[in-house]
Amino acid sequence: MIAPHDDAIHEDLRQMVTNLQQCLQQRSAEEYALRNALAEAYAEVEEYRNSASWRLTAPLRKLSSLVGKSTAQLGSTADPLPRSIGHGPMPPANTRPFRPKLAVIIHSYHEELLGDILAKLDLEQCAHQIYITTSTDKITHVEETVNMVGMTARILPVENYGRDIAPFLKAVRLARTDRCGTVLKLHTKKSAHLGNGTQWREELLGSLLATGQTLRAINAFDADPTLGLIGPAGHFLALSDFPGLNTGGVLALADELGIPNIQTDETGFVAGSMFYARIEIWDKLVGLSGLENRFEAEAGQTGGTFAHIIERFSGLLTISEGFRVASQDQLDKAPDLRRRGEYRFI
């Protein structure tokens, strides 16, 4: 038989463990925020060093350096000109080229899947900002999940229409103002109408978020100015073979955006709509008049909606902006497009 004072001790221990867990989560979140802030600070310093004003004032800085050295040689007790701010020297100029932030945009409709996506992110070496779009009734759960994994994110409430596409474009508009240069698009995909929907999601996330793949994608964009979009290998479909109910809508949207000479046999799109891309690719779509009013109300549609049309527009839009598309397994050439009968998830 357990004595009453033993119960009190057990309760005190449980409370102590709970307090320690909360403290650990808070410290993890603080560390995460500090690492991200440091990466952003280095990026901003390099942007300034690469600016025209920094280059134009280089002779003055050189002269100041020479004057400082001469003063020191004469035995002056004057303080030298400051070379860095903080607790260590700044990295030498041009050793860390300016790199705009990565916008990680996640649409959380099936909120029970969000924690798994956040846990898979490999962002330690990347200056980034996480944006999570979700409906108003799910914001509390999303906040709890973000805190639980020790991350920080901007949570954007959205209406339940336009699938993951309408929320994505809303977040892109905000990310542009936050000076993000690339985007990683993800969502809590279930595809309940398919028997292998879970496997589909796991393949997409496993490919995009494998260790080192985010930094590899960012480095690829830096190294190749013609590269516009990177998708998971094996998930590029030929638009001509998988038009769904969207052919007319794709052609109409292309005409509205001034994109001529569509070759649907050569144009692909990322099935599942998860990828890395340059953020400017989406400027035309974000700037469309009455964009939010074009998305239909949610009714369980499997094709023919404006969201489905834009999903099939990813490759076409990238190419129309003067960039090229690649898959993760072959970044130096166009992806192999799956034809009808070759893709098991649709």
N, C-alpha and C positions, 0 to 999 in steps of 0.2 A: 504493500500500500504506500502510495506517495504522499508524503506529508504536505500540508498546505504551503509551508515555506519553500518546498521544492518547486511547487507550481509557480510561485512568485519568481524564483530564480530562473526557471525555464522561460517565463514570459519576458523577464529582463534581458535574457540572452537573445531571444528572438527579436526584441526591439533593437538591441545593439547591432545585430546582424543587418536588420533592415536599414538602420541609420548609416552603417558603413557602406552598404550597397548604394544608397542614395548619394553619399559623399563621393564614392568612386565614379558614379555616372556623371556627377557634376564636374569632377576633375577631368574626366575623359573629354567632356564637351568643351571645357576651357582649353585643354591642350590642343584639341582639334581646331578650335577657332584661332588659337595663336599660331599654329603651323600654317594655316591658310592665310592669315594676315601677314605673316612673314614672307610667304611666297608672293603675295600681291605687292608687298612693299618693294621687294627686289625687282619685280616686273616694272613697277612705276619708276624706280630709279633708272633702270635701263632705258625706258621710254624717254625719260628726260635726257639721258646721256646721248641718245640717238637723235634727239631733236635738232632742228636747225639752230636754235638759240644757243644750245650747248656747244655746237661745233663752231659757231661764229665767235663765241667768247673764249675759245681755246687759247688764242695768243695772250689774252689778259691773264688767264690762269697760269700760263707758263711764265709770264713776267712776274706774277706774284710769287711763284715758287722760287724763281731766281733771286728776287729781292729778299725773301725769307732766308734763303741759304746764305746770302751775303751778310745779312744782319747777324745770323748765328755765328758766322766766322769772325765777326768784329766783336764778339763777346756780348752781344745784346742780351738782356734778360727778358725781352718781349716774347710773349707766347707765339708759337708758330701758327700759321693758318690752319684751321681744322681740316682734316682729310676725311673724316667719317663721323657718323652719328650713331651712337649705340655702344655696345660692349665689344665690338670687334670691327676690323676693317671691312669696308665694302668690297665686294668682288671687283676685280679689275674691269675697266670698261671693255665692252664687247666680248667678255667671256661668258656672259649670260644674256643672250639676245632677248630683246623684249618679246614677250609672249602674252597676248591677250588671254583673259580668263576663259576657261571651259565652262559653259553652261550645261549643267546636268539637269535635264528637264524630265521629270517623272510624273505621269498621270496615275493617280491612285484611285481607281474605282473599286477594285476588289482589295480593300484595305488590309485584309489579312495576309496579303502577299508582299506588302511594302517592306516589312522588316527583312525579308530574304533578299530583296533587291539592294537595300541599303548596306546589308552585311557583305554583299559581293563587290561593292565599289572599291576600286583601288586608286585612290586619289592623292596619296601622301605627297607625291612629287609634282603635283599639278596645281597651279593656281586655279581656283574654281569657285563656282557658286551653285548651290543646289536649289532648284525650284521644284516644288511639289504642288501640283494642281489636284483639287479634290472638291467634292460637293460640300456644301456648308454643314450638313449633318454628320460628316465624317472628319471634320477638322480636329476635334478633340482626340480621336483615335490616332490620327496622323501625328499630331504633336507628341503624344505619348510614345509612339514608335520611334520618332526622331530622337527624343530624349533618351530612350532606352538604349539605343546604339551609340550614344555619345556624339551625335553630329549636330550641325546647325543647318537650317534650311529656311528659305522663304516659302511660305505656304500661301497659295493663291486660291481663293474660293471661286468655283465656276459652276455654271448651270449644267445639268445632266443632258447635254446634247452635243452632237459632233464627235462622239466617241473620244478617242485620245487626241484627235487632230485639232479640233477647235481649242481645247485647253493648251495644246502645244503652241499654236500660233499666238495665243495670248501671252504665254510665257516668253516666247521669242521676242515679242515687242518690248517687254520689260528687260530682257537680257541684253538687247541692243543698247538700251540706255545705260546699262551697267558695264558697258565696254567689253562684253564677252565677244570672242572672235570665232569660237567653234562651239558646237553643241553635241551633246550625247542625248539622244531621244530614247526614253524607256517608258514602259507602262506595265501595269499589273494585268497582263493578258491572261485570259482564261479559255476563251473559245469553247464554251460549254456545249455548243452544238456539234463539236467534233469529238470523236472518241480518243484522239491523241493530242488534245489541246495542251495538256500539261507537258508532254514531251516537246511540243513545239516551243512553248515558252522557255523551257529549260535549255533547249538547243540555242535559241537566240541569245539568252542571257549568258549562257556558258561561253559562247563564242566571243561576245562583245566585252565581257567583264572578266575574262581569265586574267590571271596575274600578269601585269606588264602590258596588257593590250591597250589600255587607255593612253599611257605614255607613248607607246609605239604609234598609235594613231595620231597623236598631237605632233610627234616628231616627223611623221610622214607628211602632214600638212605643211610643216615648216620647211621641209626639204624640197617639196614639189608644189610650186604655186599653181599648177594645173589641176591638182587633185582637189575634188570638191566634196565627194561623199564616199564613205567607207561602210560597207555593210557586211553582215555575217556570211561567211562562205556557204555556198549551197542554197542560199535563200533569195537569190535574184531570179525573178520570173520574167519571161518575155511578155510584153504588154499585148502583143497580137494573139498570144495563146491563152491569156487569162484576162480578158476584158471584163468578164462578169456582165453586169448591166450598165457598165460605165463608159462604153466607147463614145457615145454621143456627147456625154458630159465632158470627157477628156478633150475631145476635139473643140467643143465650144469654149472651154476654159483656155485652151491654147490660143485660140483665135482672139479671145478677149485680152490676153496678156501679150499679144503680138509675137507669138512663137510660130513661125511658118515651117512648112516642109517636114511634117512629122513622119518619121519612118518607124511605124510601130513594130516592124519585124526586128529592128535593131535596138529598140528602146526597152530597158528593163526597169523594174521597180523592186523594192525590198518587201517581200512578203512578211507580214507581221509588224512592219513599220517601226523598227528599232535600228538605229544606225548612229554613226558619227558624221558630222557635216560642217562645212563652213556656214556661219550663221547668215551671211549676206545672201545666200541662195534663196532665202525665204522672203526677202524684202518685197518682191512683187506681190506675193500672196498676202502678206501682212498689210500691204497698202491698198488692197482691193476695196472698192467702195461697198459699204454695207456688208462687210465680210461676215459678221456674227449672225446676221439675219439669213444667211444662205444655208445654214445648217438645219436639217430637219429635226423635228422632235424625235426622241428615242422611242422606237417601237420594235426593237429586236430585228431590225433589217440586216440582211447578210450581203447586200450589194445595192448599187444604184444611188446611194446617197452622196451628198457633197463630200462627206468625209472619205468615202470609198474612192471617189474621183481623185481627191488630193493624194491619197495613199499611192495610187497608181501614177501619180504625177512626179514622184520624187526624182527618178532618173531623168525624165524629160526636162524638168525644171533645172536640174544641175547642169545638163549639157547646154541648155539655152542660155545659161549665164556664162558660158565659156569655159566651164570646168569639165572634168571627166569623173566617171564613177569607177570604183574598184571594190573588190572583196578583200577580206582580211588575209586570205591565203595567197593573193597575187596582186600586190599593190601597184605593180608597174604596168598592168594592162587591164583591159576591160574584163568584167566578170563573165563567167560562163552562165548563160541564161538557161534556166530550166524551161523545158517545153511541156506541153500538155502530156500527162501520163508519167512525167518524170519527178513530180513533186507530190509527196505523200500527205501534205498537211492541208490541201484544199480539195 
